[in-house]
Amino acid sequence: MLAVQIVGLILIILGIILILARALAGESNVIIPGVTIKAPTSVLVLVLGVLVFLFPVSPWWPVAGNPSASPAASPSLTPTPTPSPTPTPTEQALCIPRLITPADDAVLDNGRTDGSDTVTWAFSWTACPEADAYELFVIHPPSTLPVVDRVFNLTNYTRRAHGSYVIDANRFGWTWKVRARSGGQWGNWSAIRTFDVEPVNTD
């Protein structure tokens, strides 16, 4: 582009010189040794020089070295894809344990009124990947105080109460549920199961 502008500048200077020479000579034509330049030619040289200087690049000018080639297009940049972040436990659904035993509506152990027996209740549930703890909750509605509300790192728990028993009025409608903890976050509770207790002094 700079070389083209230099050529245009040279043509402008040449055109001005020719016009001045013609004006000083008082002739319509300028005679240079061996060459006779007519007035219109000097004007054309000046105009051509101005055009070349002001418009050094034209979409119709051929590219050097390849007359038929068009100007090369700028390469497009393809953005590098950003990997999706790994969701944290709070951003994805946490595993919910599935209850195993006791089965729904099962009948569990009861003690004796003389206190000579041990009441044994066994609970188990499925493990959750990445879980570091489980909470077991056992209660007899409408009571607000659970008999079991503990956190374990195992998937089973056996409650043993020696010398105790459940009175007949509280034998029915016990419930239990479990939830898992992962990465410091607690998931949702499992489905609730119910169980009853056998009559006192059964064994």
Long-range contacts (C-beta under 8 A, 24 or more apart in sequence): 1-56, 1-57, 2-56, 4-52, 4-56, 4-57, 5-52, 5-53, 5-56, 7-52, 8-48, 8-49, 8-50, 8-51, 8-52, 8-53, 8-54, 8-56, 9-49, 9-53, 10-49, 11-45, 11-46, 11-48, 11-49, 11-52, 11-53, 12-46, 12-49, 12-50, 12-53, 13-49, 14-45, 14-46, 14-49, 15-42, 15-43, 15-44, 15-45, 15-46, 15-47, 15-48, 15-49, 16-46, 18-42, 18-45, 18-46, 19-43, 19-46, 88-183, 89-130, 89-182, 89-183, 89-184, 89-185, 90-183, 90-185, 93-187, 94-128, 94-180, 94-182, 94-185, 94-186, 94-187, 94-188, 95-128, 95-129, 95-130, 95-131, 95-180, 95-182, 95-187, 96-128, 96-179, 96-180, 96-187, 96-188, 96-189, 96-190, 97-125, 97-126, 97-127, 97-128, 97-134, 97-155, 97-178, 97-179, 97-180, 97-190, 98-125, 98-126, 98-190, 99-125, 99-176, 99-177, 99-178, 99-190, 99-191, 99-193, 100-124, 100-125, 100-126, 102-176, 102-193, 102-195, 103-193, 104-193, 104-194, 104-195, 105-194, 105-195, 105-196, 106-195, 106-196, 107-195, 107-196, 107-197, 107-198, 108-174, 108-195, 108-196, 108-197, 108-198, 109-197, 109-198, 109-203, 110-165, 110-166, 110-171, 110-197, 110-198, 110-199, 110-200, 110-201, 110-202, 111-161, 111-163, 111-164, 111-165, 111-166, 111-200, 112-165, 112-200, 112-201, 112-203, 113-165, 113-200, 113-201, 115-162, 115-163, 115-164, 115-165, 116-163, 117-162, 117-163, 117-165, 117-203, 118-160, 118-161, 118-162, 118-163, 119-159, 119-160, 119-161, 119-162, 119-164, 119-165, 119-166, 120-158, 120-159, 120-160, 121-158, 121-159, 122-156, 122-157, 122-158, 122-159, 123-148, 123-156, 123-157, 123-158, 123-159, 123-176, 123-178, 124-155, 124-156, 124-157, 125-155, 125-156, 125-178, 125-190, 126-155, 127-155, 128-180, 128-182, 128-187, 130-182, 130-183, 131-180, 131-181, 131-182, 132-181, 132-182, 132-183, 133-180, 133-181, 134-178, 134-179, 134-180, 134-181, 135-178, 135-179, 135-181, 135-186, 136-176, 136-177, 136-178, 137-176, 137-177, 137-178, 137-189, 138-174, 138-175, 138-176, 139-174, 139-175, 139-176, 140-170, 140-173, 140-174, 140-175, 141-173, 141-175, 148-176, 151-181, 165-200, 165-201, 166-197, 166-200, 167-200, 168-199, 168-200, 170-197, 171-196, 171-197, 171-198, 171-199, 172-196, 172-197
